[in-house]
Amino acid sequence: MRSAGTISQQLTRYAAAQALLPGAHLHANLLKSGFLASLRNHLISFYSKCRRPCCARRVFDEIPDPCHVSWSSLVTAYSNNGLPRSNPGFPRHARGGCMLQ
């Protein structure tokens, strides 16, 4: 398996081309390889750029303790795909304006 840096570059290329199937295939391989934890934010960005905010949300929901980068990636996914913050799919505790714990 390639390094996390190489995989993130590949995800970036797939996102730029909106190549959903190859990126989703890479995601499946990440699930098997153990690299998934270090690449979740890249996956959120990938799915966002492929116009799949629901998939970005699923990746986000699997993060045990999302950091500010994860939150920013999710907010960007919703924003870039025309989904308002009041969308029922947006995390409840983020609607109040403050996303810090």
Phi, psi and omega in degrees: 000147180286171179283163180299324179296318178294320180293320179296323177295320179295317177299321178297318178294317178297320180295316180298325180270358186052044180270084186295312185297312177297323178293320178293324176296317177297320177302315179299320178294326178295324178300325182278332191272336184096357178277352188304315185303322183276354185238012184298320180295325176295322178293320177301313179297318179302308182295325177298313182290339175270011178064038178233067182298333178294324177289322176300319179296321179296319177297315179301316182297339179275353180280120184300316182222084186298135177270180182297330178292320178296315178299316180298319179298319180291316179299318178297320179301315179293313183297313182292343180253016173073024180257122180288163179297337180280359179303133181303337180281347181283139183305133183303314185287356176265346183288334184286355177106321181259122182257009180270152180270000000 
